[in-house]
């Protein structure tokens, strides 16, 4: 499985493979299942359907390979438009936004962090005005310190800003301890980037064990854990830990990706759990889709099933 994961992550960065896959007719059915669409209208339609089913949403405007300040500005503007449209549609109480700092300027040279911070502040201010929140996504380990530093800066004015931690990194247990305080919102995922063995677990069983250790820290803390996993066993463990810590069902949430295990999302919501669906949209969907395969190669069966079924 690690070999397959590494291969998929390399494919996610291949321009040749991107061109081949994005122009293949059969690909459209898969994309339509796991990506809400390419426009804001598409994202709003998906959000409305999920809200009507009793689910909450976090929306990601796809785009990471930002090499110019103009691109960062355009992505920021897309988020501002999205937030305004959510408010107009009466969906701001149901949906927040997820933002990758690389998409809004983080990697633009010496001034990248400043650019990303300023753009993120604009997005957070817009979210505050419409009554919703923002979660800052995490990327590969080389950006972790920068990302957490920007999150800390944003939280000075917007203490509800969410952070994402990746359980497979050796450092994450310590990061969980640091971020488990009152008012803190932390999404815990396994991790979806190719990382060297010097900084991350690579064995799936070890990653699962690290995930549980991190969960224990977050559930015993005073913050708001956001449990991002499709693994039924880890979902059960998360719920059990919440019960052990006497947490109310609205003091944490379960998160899953758009298009993956929708019946389970509905079942968990019916049981009274807060379930949030990660809804991606935009034209730059290729890297996102391939990394989801790499994050857990067994996800391939979901994608393969999509070619012949919509259930």
C-alpha positions as CSV (number, residue, x, y, z in Angstrom):
1,X,0.0,0.0,0.0
2,X,2.8,2.6,0.7
3,X,4.2,2.0,-2.8
4,X,0.7,2.6,-4.3
5,X,0.3,5.7,-2.2
6,X,3.6,7.1,-3.3
7,X,2.8,6.4,-6.9
8,X,-0.6,8.2,-6.6
9,X,1.0,11.2,-5.0
10,X,3.5,11.5,-7.8
11,X,0.6,11.2,-10.3
12,X,-1.1,14.1,-8.6
13,X,1.8,16.4,-9.6
14,X,2.2,15.1,-13.1
15,X,1.1,17.6,-15.8
16,X,1.0,14.8,-18.4
17,X,-1.3,12.6,-16.3
18,X,-3.4,15.6,-15.5
19,X,-4.0,16.3,-19.2
20,X,-4.8,12.7,-19.9
21,X,-7.2,12.2,-17.0
22,X,-9.0,15.5,-17.3
23,X,-9.7,15.0,-21.0
24,X,-10.9,11.4,-20.6
25,X,-14.7,11.1,-21.1
26,X,-15.2,8.5,-18.3
27,X,-13.5,10.9,-15.8
28,X,-16.5,13.3,-15.8
29,X,-18.7,10.8,-13.9
30,X,-16.1,10.4,-11.1
31,X,-15.5,14.1,-10.8
32,X,-19.2,14.9,-10.7
33,X,-19.6,12.5,-7.7
34,X,-16.7,13.8,-5.6
35,X,-16.4,17.5,-6.7
36,X,-19.5,19.7,-6.4
37,X,-18.8,21.4,-9.7
38,X,-16.7,24.2,-11.1
39,X,-18.8,27.3,-10.2
40,X,-20.1,29.0,-7.1
41,X,-23.6,28.1,-8.2
42,X,-22.6,24.4,-8.2
43,X,-21.2,24.7,-4.7
44,X,-24.4,26.4,-3.5
45,X,-26.6,23.7,-5.0
46,X,-24.5,20.9,-3.3
47,X,-24.6,22.8,0.0
48,X,-28.4,23.3,-0.2
49,X,-28.9,19.6,-0.8
50,X,-26.7,18.6,2.2
51,X,-28.3,21.2,4.5
52,X,-31.7,19.8,3.6
53,X,-30.5,16.4,4.6
54,X,-29.4,17.7,8.1
55,X,-25.7,18.0,7.4
56,X,-23.3,20.9,7.8
57,X,-20.7,21.8,5.2
58,X,-17.2,23.2,4.7
59,X,-16.5,24.5,1.2
60,X,-13.1,24.5,-0.4
61,X,-12.4,26.5,-3.5
62,X,-9.8,24.3,-5.2
63,X,-6.5,25.8,-6.2
64,X,-3.0,25.4,-4.9
65,X,-0.4,26.1,-7.5
66,X,-0.5,29.8,-7.0
67,X,2.7,31.4,-8.6
68,X,1.5,35.0,-9.0
69,X,0.0,37.5,-6.6
70,X,-2.8,38.1,-9.0
71,X,-3.8,34.4,-8.7
72,X,-3.8,34.7,-4.9
73,X,-6.0,37.8,-5.2
74,X,-8.4,36.0,-7.5
75,X,-8.8,33.1,-5.2
76,X,-9.4,35.4,-2.3
77,X,-12.1,37.2,-4.3
78,X,-13.7,33.8,-5.1
79,X,-14.0,33.2,-1.4
80,X,-15.5,36.6,-0.7
81,X,-18.0,36.0,-3.4
82,X,-18.8,32.6,-2.1
83,X,-19.4,33.9,1.4
84,X,-21.7,36.7,0.2
85,X,-23.6,34.1,-1.9
86,X,-23.9,31.8,1.1
87,X,-25.4,34.7,3.1
88,X,-27.8,35.6,0.3
89,X,-29.0,32.0,0.1
90,X,-29.5,31.7,3.9
91,X,-26.8,29.0,4.1
92,X,-24.1,30.8,6.2
93,X,-25.3,29.2,9.4
94,X,-24.9,25.8,7.8
95,X,-21.7,26.2,5.8
96,X,-18.2,27.5,6.6
97,X,-15.2,27.7,4.2
98,X,-11.9,25.8,4.1
99,X,-8.8,27.7,2.8
100,X,-5.4,26.5,1.7
101,X,-2.9,29.2,2.4
102,X,-0.8,28.2,-0.6
103,X,-3.8,29.2,-2.8
104,X,-3.8,32.7,-1.4
105,X,-0.1,33.5,-1.6
106,X,1.8,31.6,1.2
107,X,4.5,30.4,-1.2
108,X,5.1,33.6,-3.1
109,X,8.6,34.2,-2.0
110,X,9.8,36.3,0.9
111,X,6.5,38.1,1.2
112,X,4.3,35.0,0.8
113,X,3.3,34.7,4.5
114,X,2.4,38.4,4.7
115,X,0.3,38.1,1.5
116,X,-1.4,35.0,2.7
117,X,-2.1,36.4,6.1
118,X,-3.7,39.6,4.6
119,X,-5.8,37.6,2.2
120,X,-6.9,35.2,5.0
121,X,-7.8,38.2,7.1
122,X,-10.1,39.5,4.4
123,X,-11.8,36.1,4.2
124,X,-12.2,35.8,7.9
125,X,-13.7,39.3,8.1
126,X,-16.2,38.4,5.4
127,X,-17.0,35.2,7.3
128,X,-17.6,37.1,10.5
129,X,-19.9,39.6,8.7
130,X,-22.1,36.8,7.4
131,X,-22.0,34.7,10.6
132,X,-19.9,31.7,9.7
133,X,-16.3,30.4,10.3
134,X,-13.1,29.6,8.4
135,X,-10.9,26.5,8.7
136,X,-7.3,26.8,7.4
137,X,-6.3,23.6,5.7
138,X,-2.9,22.0,6.2
139,X,-0.5,21.0,3.4
140,X,2.8,19.2,3.3
141,X,5.1,19.3,6.4
142,X,7.4,22.0,5.0
143,X,4.5,24.5,5.5
144,X,3.3,23.3,8.9
145,X,5.1,25.9,11.0
146,X,4.2,28.7,8.6
147,X,0.5,27.6,8.6
148,X,0.2,27.3,12.3
149,X,1.9,30.7,12.7
150,X,-0.6,32.3,10.4
151,X,-3.5,30.6,12.2
152,X,-2.2,32.0,15.5
153,X,-2.1,35.5,13.9
154,X,-5.6,35.1,12.6
155,X,-6.9,33.9,15.9
156,X,-5.9,37.2,17.6
157,X,-8.9,38.8,15.9
158,X,-10.9,35.7,14.9
159,X,-10.5,33.2,17.7
160,X,-12.9,30.7,16.0
161,X,-10.5,30.1,13.1
162,X,-10.1,26.3,12.7
163,X,-6.7,24.6,12.2
164,X,-6.0,21.2,10.6
165,X,-3.6,18.7,12.0
166,X,-2.3,15.6,10.2
167,X,-2.0,12.6,12.5
168,X,0.8,10.9,10.5
169,X,3.3,13.6,11.3
170,X,5.5,12.7,14.4
171,X,5.0,16.3,15.7
172,X,1.2,16.2,15.7
173,X,0.6,14.9,19.2
174,X,2.5,18.0,20.5
175,X,0.6,20.2,18.2
176,X,-2.7,18.7,19.5
177,X,-1.6,19.5,23.1
178,X,-0.9,23.1,22.1
179,X,-4.2,23.6,20.2
180,X,-6.6,21.7,22.6
181,X,-7.5,24.8,24.6
182,X,-10.8,26.5,25.1
183,X,-12.3,28.0,21.9
184,X,-9.9,26.1,19.6
185,X,-11.3,24.3,16.6
186,X,-9.1,21.5,15.3
187,X,-9.8,19.2,12.3
188,X,-7.8,16.0,12.7
189,X,-7.1,14.0,9.5
190,X,-4.7,11.2,8.7
191,X,-2.7,13.2,6.1
192,X,-2.6,13.2,2.3
193,X,0.8,14.3,1.2
194,X,4.0,12.3,0.4
195,X,6.2,12.8,3.5
196,X,9.6,11.3,4.3
197,X,10.0,8.7,6.9
198,X,12.0,11.1,9.0
199,X,8.9,13.2,9.7
200,X,5.9,10.9,9.4
201,X,4.6,7.5,9.9
202,X,4.2,5.6,6.7
203,X,2.7,2.3,7.9
204,X,-1.1,2.4,7.9
205,X,-1.4,0.7,11.2
206,X,1.0,3.2,12.8
207,X,-0.9,6.1,11.3
208,X,-4.2,4.7,12.8
209,X,-2.5,4.4,16.2
210,X,-1.2,8.0,15.9
211,X,-4.7,9.2,15.0
212,X,-6.2,7.6,18.1
213,X,-3.5,9.1,20.3
214,X,-4.2,12.5,18.9
215,X,-7.9,12.0,19.3
216,X,-7.5,11.2,23.0
217,X,-5.7,14.5,23.4
218,X,-8.3,16.6,21.6
219,X,-11.3,14.9,23.2
220,X,-9.8,15.4,26.7
221,X,-9.1,19.0,26.0
222,X,-11.3,22.1,26.1
223,X,-11.5,22.7,22.4
224,X,-13.8,21.6,19.6
225,X,-12.5,18.5,17.9
226,X,-13.4,18.0,14.2
227,X,-12.9,14.3,13.4
228,X,-12.1,13.9,9.7
229,X,-12.1,10.2,8.8
230,X,-14.2,7.7,6.8
231,X,-12.8,4.7,8.8
232,X,-15.7,3.2,10.7
233,X,-13.5,1.9,13.5
234,X,-12.0,5.4,14.0
235,X,-15.4,6.9,14.0
236,X,-16.5,4.5,16.7
237,X,-13.4,5.2,18.7
238,X,-14.0,9.0,18.4
239,X,-17.6,8.6,19.6
240,X,-16.6,6.4,22.5
241,X,-13.8,8.8,23.6
242,X,-16.4,11.7,23.5
243,X,-18.7,9.7,25.7
244,X,-15.9,8.8,28.0
245,X,-15.0,12.5,28.4
246,X,-18.8,13.3,28.9
247,X,-18.9,15.5,25.8
248,X,-22.2,16.6,24.5
249,X,-22.9,15.7,20.9
250,X,-22.6,19.3,19.8
251,X,-19.1,19.7,21.4
252,X,-17.4,17.9,18.5
253,X,-18.2,16.9,15.0
254,X,-17.5,14.2,12.4
255,X,-16.3,15.2,9.0
256,X,-16.3,13.3,5.7
257,X,-15.7,14.1,2.1
258,X,-18.3,14.9,-0.4
259,X,-19.4,11.8,-2.3
260,X,-17.8,9.3,0.0
261,X,-20.1,7.2,2.3
262,X,-23.1,9.5,1.9
263,X,-25.4,6.9,3.5
264,X,-23.1,6.8,6.5
265,X,-23.1,10.5,6.8
266,X,-26.9,10.5,6.8
267,X,-27.0,7.7,9.4
268,X,-24.6,9.5,11.8
269,X,-26.6,12.7,11.5
270,X,-29.8,10.8,12.2
271,X,-28.2,9.5,15.4
272,X,-27.8,13.0,16.5
273,X,-24.1,13.6,15.7
274,X,-23.0,16.8,14.0
275,X,-21.7,15.8,10.6
276,X,-19.9,18.2,8.3
277,X,-19.2,17.4,4.7
278,X,-16.1,18.7,3.0
279,X,-17.3,20.1,-0.4
280,X,-14.7,21.0,-3.0
281,X,-15.5,23.0,-6.1
282,X,-13.6,24.7,-8.9
283,X,-11.7,24.0,-12.1
284,X,-8.5,22.8,-10.4
285,X,-9.9,19.5,-9.1
286,X,-7.3,17.1,-10.5
287,X,-4.7,17.2,-7.6
288,X,-7.5,17.1,-5.0
289,X,-9.0,14.0,-6.5
290,X,-5.8,12.0,-6.8
291,X,-4.6,12.9,-3.3
292,X,-7.9,11.5,-1.9
293,X,-7.0,8.2,-3.5
294,X,-3.5,8.4,-2.0
295,X,-4.7,9.3,1.5
296,X,-6.4,5.9,1.7
297,X,-5.9,3.7,-1.3
298,X,-9.0,1.7,-0.4
299,X,-10.9,4.8,-1.4
300,X,-10.2,3.5,-5.0
301,X,-13.1,1.2,-4.6
302,X,-15.4,4.2,-4.0
303,X,-14.1,5.9,-7.2
304,X,-14.2,2.7,-9.2
305,X,-17.8,2.0,-8.1
306,X,-18.7,5.5,-9.3
307,X,-18.0,4.5,-12.9
308,X,-20.8,2.1,-12.8
309,X,-23.1,3.3,-10.1
310,X,-24.5,6.4,-8.5
311,X,-25.6,4.7,-5.2
